[in-house]
Amino acid sequence: MPDKLEILVVDDHVVVREGLKRILQEDGNCTVAAEAGSVAEALAWLRKRAFDLVLLDISLPERTGLDLLKTIKHEQPHLPVLVLSAYAEDHYAVRAFKDGADCYLNKQSAMDSLMVAIRKVASGGKYLTPALAERVALELGTRDDRAVHEILSDREFEILKLIARGLSLKDIAERLHISAKTVTTYRARILEKTGLVSNAELTRYMVENNLLD
């Protein structure tokens, strides 16, 4: 591990990036060498210079952080990626690890373990909380027993969450910077894959499975 880690922070909220920069600079062993608010900006940096680690949010405009994670692991498979998300661990953590993440932390509880996780990941290891380690082991080992929402793609699951929160197809399209027609197509796929028949049933499923936190 280098004496001072050069980190790329990818988050679409300036306040979050500033907070992370302050935390990392106070540690003394890390520096935010670059920051990005979208997948496109992040890829531009990654293809311009080297980093020791990427701190990555999932919720990004146009494309998700998981899309970026897949690209990073394809182009730079040995570059450590720590996913730092507002979503609870049971929402995206297993997906993130399947896509190559080296760590998944929820933003609400991350500050206590962030530096420990960074050091572990930068040294070539993976960092999981005990509860998450058990969940990942179970879910990766039981592919045929996946819950309904685990069948969905990352984008489909993202749209399902927005539908369940009551957003209209037009609102979802504007938030994700895609066409309403594309959202309609995703909704049709979600209904087909889940076997559910309406937005009300989708919402009830998400609520009953505590997937809207």
C-alpha positions as CSV (number, residue, x, y, z in Angstrom):
1,M,0.0,0.0,0.0
2,P,1.4,3.4,-0.9
3,D,2.4,5.9,1.8
4,K,-0.5,8.2,0.8
5,L,-3.5,6.9,-1.0
6,E,-4.7,8.9,-4.0
7,I,-8.5,8.5,-4.2
8,L,-11.1,9.2,-6.8
9,V,-14.4,10.2,-5.2
10,V,-17.5,9.7,-7.3
11,D,-20.7,11.2,-5.9
12,D,-23.2,13.6,-7.5
13,H,-23.6,15.6,-4.3
14,V,-21.0,18.3,-3.8
15,V,-21.7,18.4,0.0
16,V,-20.9,14.7,0.3
17,R,-17.7,15.1,-1.7
18,E,-16.6,18.0,0.4
19,G,-17.3,16.0,3.6
20,L,-15.4,13.0,2.4
21,K,-12.4,15.2,1.4
22,R,-12.3,16.7,4.9
23,I,-12.5,13.2,6.5
24,L,-9.8,11.8,4.3
25,Q,-7.5,14.8,4.6
26,E,-7.7,14.7,8.4
27,D,-6.6,11.1,8.4
28,G,-3.3,12.2,6.8
29,N,-2.7,9.0,4.8
30,C,-5.2,9.8,2.1
31,T,-5.9,12.5,-0.4
32,V,-8.7,13.1,-2.8
33,A,-6.8,13.3,-6.1
34,A,-9.9,13.9,-8.2
35,E,-13.7,14.0,-7.9
36,A,-16.6,13.3,-10.2
37,G,-20.3,13.8,-10.2
38,S,-21.2,11.3,-12.9
39,V,-20.1,8.1,-14.6
40,A,-18.8,10.0,-17.6
41,E,-16.7,12.3,-15.5
42,A,-15.3,9.4,-13.5
43,L,-14.4,7.5,-16.6
44,A,-12.6,10.5,-18.0
45,W,-10.5,10.7,-14.8
46,L,-9.8,7.0,-14.7
47,R,-8.6,7.0,-18.3
48,K,-6.4,10.0,-17.7
49,R,-4.4,9.0,-14.6
50,A,-3.9,6.3,-12.0
51,F,-5.6,6.1,-8.6
52,D,-5.1,3.8,-5.6
53,L,-8.8,3.5,-4.8
54,V,-12.3,4.7,-5.9
55,L,-15.0,5.8,-3.5
56,L,-18.2,5.3,-5.4
57,D,-21.9,6.2,-4.8
58,I,-24.6,4.1,-6.5
59,S,-27.1,6.8,-7.2
60,L,-25.7,8.9,-10.1
61,P,-27.4,10.7,-13.0
62,E,-27.9,9.0,-16.3
63,R,-26.1,5.8,-15.4
64,T,-25.7,4.1,-12.0
65,G,-22.6,3.6,-9.9
66,L,-23.0,-0.2,-10.5
67,D,-22.7,0.5,-14.2
68,L,-19.4,2.3,-13.5
69,L,-18.3,-0.4,-11.2
70,K,-18.6,-3.0,-13.9
71,T,-16.6,-0.8,-16.3
72,I,-13.9,-0.2,-13.8
73,K,-13.5,-3.9,-13.0
74,H,-13.4,-4.7,-16.7
75,E,-10.8,-2.0,-17.6
76,Q,-8.8,-2.0,-14.3
77,P,-9.7,-5.2,-12.5
78,H,-7.1,-4.7,-9.7
79,L,-8.3,-1.1,-8.8
80,P,-10.0,-1.3,-5.4
81,V,-13.6,0.1,-5.3
82,L,-15.4,1.0,-2.1
83,V,-19.1,1.5,-2.6
84,L,-20.4,4.2,-0.3
85,S,-24.2,4.4,-0.6
86,A,-27.3,5.9,1.0
87,Y,-29.1,2.6,0.3
88,A,-29.2,0.0,3.0
89,E,-27.0,-3.0,2.7
90,D,-29.9,-5.4,1.9
91,H,-30.8,-3.3,-1.2
92,Y,-27.6,-3.3,-3.3
93,A,-24.7,-4.8,-1.4
94,V,-25.0,-8.3,-2.9
95,R,-25.3,-6.9,-6.4
96,A,-22.3,-4.7,-5.8
97,F,-20.1,-7.6,-4.6
98,K,-21.2,-9.7,-7.6
99,D,-20.1,-6.8,-9.8
100,G,-16.7,-6.7,-8.2
101,A,-16.9,-4.2,-5.3
102,D,-14.3,-4.6,-2.6
103,C,-16.5,-3.0,0.1
104,Y,-20.0,-1.8,0.6
105,L,-20.8,0.8,3.3
106,N,-24.0,2.6,4.1
107,K,-23.5,6.3,4.4
108,Q,-25.3,6.6,7.7
109,S,-22.9,4.2,9.4
110,A,-19.9,4.6,7.3
111,M,-17.9,7.3,9.2
112,D,-17.1,4.9,12.0
113,S,-15.6,2.3,9.7
114,L,-14.7,4.3,6.6
115,M,-11.0,4.6,7.3
116,V,-10.7,1.0,8.5
117,A,-12.4,-0.2,5.3
118,I,-10.2,2.0,3.1
119,R,-7.0,0.6,4.6
120,K,-8.3,-3.0,4.3
121,V,-9.4,-2.5,0.7
122,A,-6.3,-0.6,-0.3
123,S,-4.2,-3.5,1.0
124,G,-5.9,-5.9,-1.3
125,G,-8.6,-7.3,1.0
126,K,-12.3,-6.9,1.1
127,Y,-14.3,-5.3,3.9
128,L,-17.7,-6.5,5.0
129,T,-19.7,-5.9,8.2
130,P,-20.5,-9.2,10.0
131,A,-24.2,-9.1,9.0
132,L,-23.3,-8.3,5.4
133,A,-20.7,-11.1,5.2
134,E,-23.4,-13.6,6.3
135,R,-25.9,-12.3,3.8
136,V,-23.4,-12.3,0.9
137,A,-22.3,-15.8,1.7
138,L,-25.9,-17.0,1.8
139,E,-27.1,-15.2,-1.4
140,L,-24.1,-16.0,-3.5
141,G,-24.5,-19.6,-2.5
142,T,-28.2,-19.9,-3.3
143,R,-28.7,-18.5,-6.7
144,D,-31.8,-20.6,-7.3
145,D,-33.6,-19.2,-4.2
146,R,-33.3,-15.6,-5.0
147,A,-36.0,-13.1,-3.9
148,V,-38.1,-11.6,-6.6
149,H,-36.2,-8.3,-6.7
150,E,-32.9,-10.1,-7.0
151,I,-34.0,-11.3,-10.5
152,L,-34.1,-7.8,-11.8
153,S,-31.2,-5.9,-13.4
154,D,-29.7,-3.0,-11.5
155,R,-31.6,-0.4,-13.6
156,E,-34.8,-2.4,-13.3
157,F,-34.5,-2.5,-9.5
158,E,-33.7,1.3,-9.4
159,I,-36.9,2.0,-11.4
160,L,-38.9,-0.4,-9.2
161,K,-37.9,1.6,-6.2
162,L,-38.9,4.9,-7.8
163,I,-42.3,3.4,-8.9
164,A,-42.9,2.2,-5.3
165,R,-42.1,5.6,-4.0
166,G,-45.0,7.0,-6.0
167,L,-43.1,8.7,-8.8
168,S,-44.9,8.9,-12.2
169,L,-43.2,7.4,-15.3
170,K,-42.6,11.0,-16.5
171,D,-40.9,11.9,-13.2
172,I,-38.7,8.8,-13.3
173,A,-37.7,9.6,-16.9
174,E,-36.7,13.1,-15.9
175,R,-34.8,11.9,-12.8
176,L,-32.8,9.3,-14.7
177,H,-32.4,11.4,-17.9
178,I,-34.1,8.8,-20.1
179,S,-37.2,8.8,-22.2
180,A,-40.7,8.0,-20.8
181,K,-40.9,5.3,-23.4
182,T,-37.8,3.7,-22.0
183,V,-39.2,3.8,-18.5
184,T,-42.4,2.2,-19.8
185,T,-40.3,-0.6,-21.3
186,Y,-38.5,-1.2,-18.0
187,R,-41.8,-1.3,-16.1
188,A,-43.1,-3.9,-18.5
189,R,-40.0,-6.0,-17.9
190,I,-40.3,-5.6,-14.1
191,L,-43.9,-6.8,-14.2
192,E,-43.0,-9.8,-16.4
193,K,-40.0,-10.9,-14.3
194,T,-41.8,-10.4,-10.9
195,G,-45.2,-11.8,-11.9
196,L,-46.8,-8.8,-10.4
197,V,-49.5,-6.9,-12.3
198,S,-49.7,-3.3,-11.1
199,N,-47.9,-0.5,-9.4
200,A,-49.9,-1.1,-6.3
201,E,-48.6,-4.7,-6.1
202,L,-45.0,-3.6,-6.8
203,T,-45.3,-1.0,-4.0
204,R,-46.7,-3.6,-1.6
205,Y,-43.9,-6.0,-2.4
206,M,-41.3,-3.3,-1.7
207,V,-42.9,-2.2,1.5
208,E,-43.4,-5.8,2.8
209,N,-39.8,-6.6,2.1
210,N,-38.5,-3.3,3.7
211,L,-36.8,-2.2,0.4
212,L,-37.8,1.4,0.5
213,D,-35.5,2.6,3.4
